[in-house]
Amino acid sequence: MPMSNAQINLDRLAAQHAQKVIAKTSGDKPSDVENTVTKALGVLQENGIYACFLYLLAKEGNRGRVTIGEMLELINRLGFDWGKPDSNEAEAVLSYVSEKVTADLERMLLIKEILEQMLIYTRYGTKARG
């Protein structure tokens, strides 16, 4: 659970960050955004958090960077006091994920679940837009 005593509505956080991805990719074709998010969700579910970030960095260009930015914001809002990576460059992001996010199994599982929810909301929100 998050470090602070205040309760955090995880579903609301997932929805808010999904909406931000949708808004920031509004210039892209909805089917392209849906494709990016669907593939990222599959990688997350099959291969884990680190692999998902790696996939988005390596294969999805600007849509991947937008998605990563919102994923990192969501993680930051969970209250673990990890901060965020020093930059949005691949090395900084991947180091952050491996050193902070995947270091504690219980927290990692929580983060994986909330990221899955965010990506699912993004996918269906994109379908609704297009």
N, CA, C and O of each residue as an XYZ file, in Angstrom:
520
protein
N       0.839     -1.187      0.000
C       0.000      0.000      0.000
C       0.878      1.243      0.000
O       2.047      1.184      0.381
N       0.315      2.363     -0.426
C       1.080      3.599     -0.446
C       1.572      3.988      0.931
O       0.991      3.601      1.945
N       2.643      4.752      0.959
C       3.305      5.108      2.204
C       2.497      6.082      3.056
O       2.557      6.000      4.282
N       1.752      6.989      2.460
C       1.024      7.987      3.226
C      -0.216      7.368      3.863
O      -0.678      6.299      3.463
N      -0.740      8.070      4.862
C      -1.932      7.590      5.543
C      -3.207      7.877      4.759
O      -4.224      7.217      4.973
N      -3.166      8.838      3.866
C      -4.332      9.171      3.064
C      -4.626      8.039      2.073
O      -3.720      7.470      1.464
N      -5.906      7.736      1.933
C      -6.285      6.694      0.988
C      -6.245      7.248     -0.425
O      -6.652      8.383     -0.675
N      -5.752      6.435     -1.338
C      -5.660      6.825     -2.732
C      -6.615      5.956     -3.528
O      -6.595      4.731     -3.412
N      -7.451      6.590     -4.336
C      -8.371      5.863     -5.195
C      -7.597      5.450     -6.447
O      -7.428      6.250     -7.367
N      -7.135      4.217     -6.479
C      -6.290      3.733     -7.569
C      -7.022      3.701     -8.903
O      -6.430      3.990     -9.943
N      -8.289      3.357     -8.882
C      -9.061      3.313    -10.111
C      -9.187      4.713    -10.715
O      -9.088      4.884    -11.930
N      -9.401      5.688     -9.876
C      -9.496      7.078    -10.338
C      -8.167      7.532    -10.938
O      -8.147      8.179    -11.985
N      -7.067      7.198    -10.285
C      -5.746      7.547    -10.823
C      -5.539      6.926    -12.202
O      -5.065      7.590    -13.125
N      -5.892      5.668    -12.334
C      -5.745      4.984    -13.622
C      -6.570      5.693    -14.695
O      -6.096      5.902    -15.812
N      -7.785      6.053    -14.357
C      -8.657      6.727    -15.310
C      -8.113      8.106    -15.679
O      -8.125      8.482    -16.851
N      -7.642      8.854    -14.700
C      -7.118     10.195    -14.970
C      -5.917     10.147    -15.916
O      -5.821     10.951    -16.844
N      -5.023      9.223    -15.684
C      -3.828      9.152    -16.523
C      -4.145      8.556    -17.898
O      -3.478      8.882    -18.880
N      -5.131      7.707    -17.973
C      -5.591      7.218    -19.279
C      -6.146      8.382    -20.087
O      -5.856      8.510    -21.277
N      -6.942      9.230    -19.445
C      -7.508     10.393    -20.127
C      -6.411     11.330    -20.625
O      -6.544     11.927    -21.694
N      -5.336     11.462    -19.864
C      -4.233     12.329    -20.278
C      -3.518     11.762    -21.504
O      -3.136     12.511    -22.404
N      -3.338     10.443    -21.540
C      -2.729      9.829    -22.727
C      -3.610     10.093    -23.935
O      -3.111     10.464    -24.997
N      -4.904      9.907    -23.786
C      -5.846     10.122    -24.889
C      -5.780     11.575    -25.360
O      -5.735     11.834    -26.563
N      -5.773     12.516    -24.427
C      -5.723     13.934    -24.788
C      -4.407     14.284    -25.490
O      -4.406     15.024    -26.473
N      -3.297     13.755    -24.990
C      -1.987     14.091    -25.554
C      -1.726     13.421    -26.899
O      -0.811     13.815    -27.623
N      -2.514     12.427    -27.232
C      -2.359     11.752    -28.531
C      -3.538     12.054    -29.453
O      -3.774     11.323    -30.415
N      -4.271     13.112    -29.171
C      -5.477     13.416    -29.944
C      -5.173     13.720    -31.412
O      -6.066     13.612    -32.252
N      -3.943     14.095    -31.737
C      -3.575     14.344    -33.120
C      -3.277     13.076    -33.903
O      -3.191     13.111    -35.131
N      -3.120     11.967    -33.211
C      -2.839     10.683    -33.856
C      -4.150      9.989    -34.224
O      -5.203     10.269    -33.651
N      -4.061      9.089    -35.182
C      -5.234      8.285    -35.512
C      -5.584      7.409    -34.307
O      -4.707      6.761    -33.736
N      -6.869      7.386    -33.918
C      -7.261      6.559    -32.778
C      -6.819      5.097    -32.910
O      -6.446      4.473    -31.917
N      -6.858      4.554    -34.123
C      -6.461      3.150    -34.291
C      -4.971      2.957    -34.007
O      -4.572      1.897    -33.524
N      -4.143      3.964    -34.301
C      -2.710      3.876    -33.997
C      -2.472      3.901    -32.494
O      -1.656      3.143    -31.971
N      -3.194      4.784    -31.806
C      -3.062      4.871    -30.342
C      -3.546      3.564    -29.712
O      -2.890      3.016    -28.825
N      -4.678      3.075    -30.167
C      -5.211      1.817    -29.640
C      -4.221      0.677    -29.857
O      -4.028     -0.154    -28.969
N      -3.600      0.633    -31.021
C      -2.626     -0.406    -31.333
C      -1.422     -0.324    -30.390
O      -0.976     -1.341    -29.858
N      -0.906      0.874    -30.188
C       0.228      1.073    -29.277
C      -0.101      0.587    -27.873
O       0.668     -0.154    -27.261
N      -1.249      1.014    -27.374
C      -1.636      0.690    -26.001
C      -1.956     -0.797    -25.849
O      -1.631     -1.396    -24.824
N      -2.580     -1.388    -26.844
C      -2.896     -2.819    -26.797
C      -1.613     -3.650    -26.759
O      -1.510     -4.603    -25.988
N      -0.649     -3.290    -27.583
C       0.632     -4.008    -27.581
C       1.356     -3.822    -26.254
O       1.912     -4.778    -25.712
N       1.355     -2.598    -25.727
C       2.009     -2.338    -24.441
C       1.349     -3.140    -23.325
O       2.033     -3.681    -22.456
N       0.029     -3.216    -23.349
C      -0.698     -4.000    -22.350
C      -0.314     -5.470    -22.440
O      -0.098     -6.118    -21.416
N      -0.229     -5.997    -23.641
C       0.175     -7.394    -23.815
C       1.573     -7.655    -23.288
O       1.811     -8.670    -22.633
N       2.502     -6.749    -23.568
C       3.875     -6.911    -23.068
C       3.881     -6.835    -21.551
O       4.560     -7.623    -20.893
N       3.129     -5.889    -20.987
C       3.061     -5.761    -19.527
C       2.538     -7.044    -18.888
O       3.107     -7.533    -17.912
N       1.462     -7.582    -19.436
C       0.857     -8.778    -18.854
C       1.716    -10.023    -19.029
O       1.783    -10.867    -18.136
N       2.371    -10.135    -20.174
C       3.153    -11.339    -20.470
C       4.588    -11.288    -19.950
O       5.139    -12.304    -19.528
N       5.186    -10.104    -19.984
C       6.620    -10.005    -19.691
C       6.977     -9.101    -18.530
O       8.117     -9.134    -18.066
N       6.048     -8.294    -18.044
C       6.299     -7.488    -16.868
C       6.520     -6.006    -17.138
O       6.512     -5.549    -18.281
N       6.716     -5.275    -16.053
C       6.801     -3.825    -16.085
C       8.020     -3.346    -16.868
O       7.894     -2.497    -17.751
N       9.176     -3.873    -16.559
C      10.402     -3.431    -17.227
C      10.281     -3.641    -18.736
O      10.632     -2.760    -19.520
N       9.789     -4.801    -19.135
C       9.633     -5.107    -20.556
C       8.658     -4.149    -21.223
O       8.870     -3.763    -22.372
N       7.615     -3.764    -20.542
C       6.641     -2.830    -21.088
C       7.285     -1.478    -21.365
O       7.105     -0.908    -22.441
N       8.035     -0.967    -20.395
C       8.730      0.305    -20.602
C       9.733      0.177    -21.748
O       9.835      1.066    -22.593
N      10.461     -0.916    -21.769
C      11.445     -1.144    -22.825
C      10.775     -1.178    -24.194
O      11.265     -0.569    -25.145
N       9.666     -1.884    -24.293
C       8.922     -1.955    -25.550
C       8.478     -0.566    -26.005
O       8.691     -0.194    -27.160
N       7.867      0.199    -25.110
C       7.377      1.522    -25.480
C       8.512      2.435    -25.923
O       8.351      3.215    -26.861
N       9.652      2.343    -25.259
C      10.809      3.157    -25.640
C      11.370      2.733    -26.993
O      11.752      3.578    -27.803
N      11.420      1.442    -27.236
C      12.085      0.921    -28.431
C      11.212      0.955    -29.681
O      11.723      1.135    -30.787
N       9.921      0.786    -29.520
C       9.075      0.535    -30.689
C       7.982      1.558    -30.969
O       7.436      1.560    -32.072
N       7.642      2.412    -30.037
C       6.406      3.186    -30.219
C       6.579      4.697    -30.330
O       5.586      5.421    -30.266
N       7.777      5.191    -30.492
C       7.986      6.604    -30.778
C       7.280      7.548    -29.823
O       7.292      7.343    -28.609
N       6.664      8.585    -30.377
C       6.025      9.611    -29.558
C       4.871      9.056    -28.717
O       4.729      9.428    -27.553
N       4.048      8.174    -29.289
C       2.938      7.590    -28.507
C       3.491      6.806    -27.315
O       2.912      6.821    -26.229
N       4.611      6.125    -27.529
C       5.247      5.402    -26.426
C       5.751      6.338    -25.349
O       5.607      6.055    -24.159
N       6.342      7.454    -25.756
C       6.860      8.427    -24.783
C       5.731      9.084    -23.988
O       5.857      9.308    -22.785
N       4.633      9.387    -24.670
C       3.468      9.951    -23.982
C       2.942      8.951    -22.953
O       2.661      9.310    -21.810
N       2.814      7.711    -23.368
C       2.308      6.669    -22.471
C       3.239      6.486    -21.279
O       2.781      6.392    -20.141
N       4.535      6.437    -21.535
C       5.515      6.301    -20.460
C       5.423      7.479    -19.490
O       5.468      7.299    -18.273
N       5.297      8.672    -20.039
C       5.194      9.853    -19.180
C       4.036      9.748    -18.210
O       4.176     10.077    -17.032
N       2.901      9.296    -18.694
C       1.732      9.155    -17.813
C       1.876      7.970    -16.863
O       1.401      8.025    -15.729
N       2.520      6.908    -17.314
C       2.770      5.775    -16.417
C       3.660      6.214    -15.258
O       3.414      5.848    -14.108
N       4.690      6.996    -15.559
C       5.597      7.482    -14.513
C       4.887      8.454    -13.569
O       5.118      8.430    -12.360
N       4.022      9.310    -14.124
C       3.245     10.222    -13.279
C       2.339      9.436    -12.341
O       2.236      9.758    -11.157
N       1.686      8.411    -12.865
C       0.808      7.581    -12.042
C       1.605      6.932    -10.910
O       1.187      6.964     -9.753
N       2.742      6.349    -11.246
C       3.592      5.717    -10.220
C       3.992      6.743     -9.173
O       3.972      6.453     -7.977
N       4.355      7.934     -9.615
C       4.770      8.989     -8.692
C       3.647      9.364     -7.727
O       3.905      9.689     -6.568
N       2.414      9.318     -8.200
C       1.274      9.713     -7.369
C       0.845      8.630     -6.378
O      -0.064      8.851     -5.578
N       1.486      7.473     -6.423
C       1.130      6.404     -5.482
C       1.657      6.659     -4.074
O       1.236      5.993     -3.128
N       2.558      7.599     -3.928
C       3.016      7.988     -2.595
C       4.166      7.180     -2.033
O       4.341      7.130     -0.815
N       4.954      6.548     -2.884
C       6.092      5.767     -2.407
C       7.342      6.618     -2.182
O       8.364      6.101     -1.732
N       7.273      7.900     -2.487
C       8.392      8.834     -2.306
C       9.630      8.433     -3.090
O      10.755      8.583     -2.612
N       9.421      7.928     -4.286
C      10.533      7.556     -5.156
C      10.935      8.689     -6.068
O      12.020      8.674     -6.649
N      10.059      9.677     -6.195
C      10.305     10.719     -7.178
C      10.112     10.154     -8.571
O       9.424      9.153     -8.769
N      10.739     10.823     -9.538
C      10.674     10.367    -10.921
C      12.089     10.305    -11.476
O      13.020     10.817    -10.854
N      12.259      9.687    -12.631
C      13.603      9.636    -13.230
C      14.140     11.039    -13.483
O      13.373     11.991    -13.627
N      15.469     11.159    -13.535
C      16.122     12.441    -13.764
C      15.768     13.024    -15.127
O      15.759     14.244    -15.295
N      15.478     12.170    -16.097
C      15.109     12.617    -17.435
C      14.178     11.582    -18.055
O      13.919     10.534    -17.463
N      13.683     11.876    -19.234
C      12.832     10.924    -19.950
C      13.627     10.105    -20.955
O      13.049      9.411    -21.791
N      14.944     10.183    -20.876
C      15.797      9.376    -21.747
C      15.688      7.911    -21.336
O      15.438      7.597    -20.172
N      15.879      7.028    -22.296
C      15.694      5.590    -22.059
C      16.510      5.088    -20.874
O      15.986      4.362    -20.029
N      17.774      5.461    -20.799
C      18.637      4.962    -19.718
C      18.111      5.357    -18.347
O      18.090      4.534    -17.431
N      17.686      6.610    -18.194
C      17.175      7.083    -16.903
C      15.866      6.386    -16.542
O      15.665      5.990    -15.394
N      14.982      6.237    -17.518
C      13.686      5.603    -17.266
C      13.873      4.136    -16.889
O      13.289      3.665    -15.913
N      14.677      3.422    -17.652
C      14.878      1.994    -17.378
C      15.607      1.764    -16.061
O      15.315      0.801    -15.352
N      16.538      2.627    -15.730
C      17.225      2.525    -14.443
C      16.238      2.749    -13.300
O      16.255      2.017    -12.311
N      15.387      3.746    -13.432
C      14.366      4.035    -12.432
C      13.449      2.824    -12.229
O      13.161      2.426    -11.101
N      13.003      2.255    -13.339
C      12.091      1.106    -13.255
C      12.782     -0.063    -12.568
O      12.186     -0.704    -11.703
N      14.023     -0.353    -12.935
C      14.697     -1.511    -12.348
C      15.123     -1.269    -10.903
O      15.095     -2.195    -10.092
N      15.516     -0.047    -10.568
C      16.004      0.237     -9.212
C      14.895      0.535     -8.208
O      15.016      0.197     -7.031
N      13.824      1.161     -8.665
C      12.751      1.568     -7.745
C      11.514      0.680     -7.883
O      11.075      0.055     -6.918
N      10.965      0.634     -9.083
C       9.649      0.025     -9.288
C       9.665     -1.483     -9.093
O       8.739     -2.034     -8.498
N      10.691     -2.157     -9.579
C      10.701     -3.621     -9.507
C      11.466     -4.159     -8.298
O      11.621     -5.373     -8.160
N      11.937     -3.289     -7.438
C      12.765     -3.730     -6.303
C      11.959     -4.451     -5.215
O      12.481     -5.359     -4.568
N      10.724     -4.069     -5.011
C       9.897     -4.643     -3.944
C       8.728     -5.384     -4.597
O       7.914     -4.779     -5.295
N       8.651     -6.693     -4.367
C       7.665     -7.529     -5.052
C       6.229     -7.070     -4.809
O       5.447     -6.977     -5.755
N       5.873     -6.786     -3.571
C       4.496     -6.392     -3.255
C       4.115     -5.090     -3.968
O       3.037     -4.988     -4.553
N       4.998     -4.109     -3.914
C       4.733     -2.838     -4.590
C       4.722     -3.031     -6.110
O       3.904     -2.435     -6.811
N       5.620     -3.853     -6.604
C       5.684     -4.098     -8.038
C       4.369     -4.693     -8.544
O       3.873     -4.296     -9.599
N       3.814     -5.630     -7.805
C       2.550     -6.251     -8.214
C       1.406     -5.241     -8.206
O       0.546     -5.260     -9.086
N       1.400     -4.357     -7.205
C       0.397     -3.303     -7.154
C       0.540     -2.372     -8.356
O      -0.448     -2.018     -8.999
N       1.765     -1.983     -8.648
C       2.021     -1.081     -9.767
C       1.642     -1.747    -11.085
O       1.055     -1.104    -11.955
N       1.965     -3.007    -11.240
C       1.601     -3.708    -12.469
C       0.091     -3.695    -12.662
O      -0.396     -3.447    -13.765
N      -0.635     -3.956    -11.612
C      -2.093     -3.980    -11.691
C      -2.660     -2.610    -12.071
O      -3.550     -2.520    -12.916
N      -2.153     -1.561    -11.456
C      -2.681     -0.222    -11.749
C      -2.284      0.231    -13.153
O      -3.057      0.919    -13.820
N      -1.083     -0.148    -13.612
C      -0.682      0.187    -14.980
C      -1.542     -0.564    -15.994
O      -1.907     -0.011    -17.031
N      -1.865     -1.815    -15.698
C      -2.773     -2.566    -16.568
C      -4.114     -1.852    -16.668
O      -4.671     -1.713    -17.757
N      -4.625     -1.404    -15.541
C      -5.917     -0.714    -15.529
C      -5.840      0.567    -16.355
O      -6.753      0.866    -17.125
N      -4.762      1.320    -16.200
C      -4.586      2.552    -16.964
C      -4.573      2.272    -18.462
O      -5.222      2.974    -19.237
N      -3.832      1.244    -18.863
C      -3.746      0.915    -20.289
C      -5.077      0.414    -20.840
O      -5.426      0.711    -21.983
N      -5.813     -0.335    -20.045
C      -7.148     -0.791    -20.462
C      -8.071      0.406    -20.657
O      -8.784      0.483    -21.658
N      -8.061      1.335    -19.716
C      -8.889      2.533    -19.848
C      -8.466      3.365    -21.058
O      -9.309      3.928    -21.756
N      -7.165      3.437    -21.300
C      -6.683      4.183    -22.459
C      -7.176      3.534    -23.744
O      -7.627      4.215    -24.664
N      -7.087      2.232    -23.794
C      -7.525      1.506    -24.989
C      -8.996      1.743    -25.288
O      -9.357      2.076    -26.417
N      -9.842      1.574    -24.287
C     -11.278      1.756    -24.510
C     -11.643      3.221    -24.688
O     -12.576      3.541    -25.425
N     -10.925      4.109    -24.025
C     -11.162      5.539    -24.226
C     -10.812      5.968    -25.639
O     -11.483      6.815    -26.229
N      -9.767      5.382    -26.167
C      -9.383      5.673    -27.548
C     -10.434      5.145    -28.514
O     -10.770      5.810    -29.494
N     -10.951      3.962    -28.245
C     -12.029      3.409    -29.092
C     -13.244      4.333    -29.061
O     -13.869      4.580    -30.092
N     -13.572      4.836    -27.888
C     -14.728      5.728    -27.757
C     -14.495      7.030    -28.529
O     -15.436      7.601    -29.081
N     -13.261      7.492    -28.567
C     -12.920      8.720    -29.287
C     -13.011      8.534    -30.790
O     -13.430      9.436    -31.517
N     -12.610      7.342    -31.253
C     -12.519      7.134    -32.693
C     -13.702      6.447    -33.252
O     -13.763      6.205    -34.457
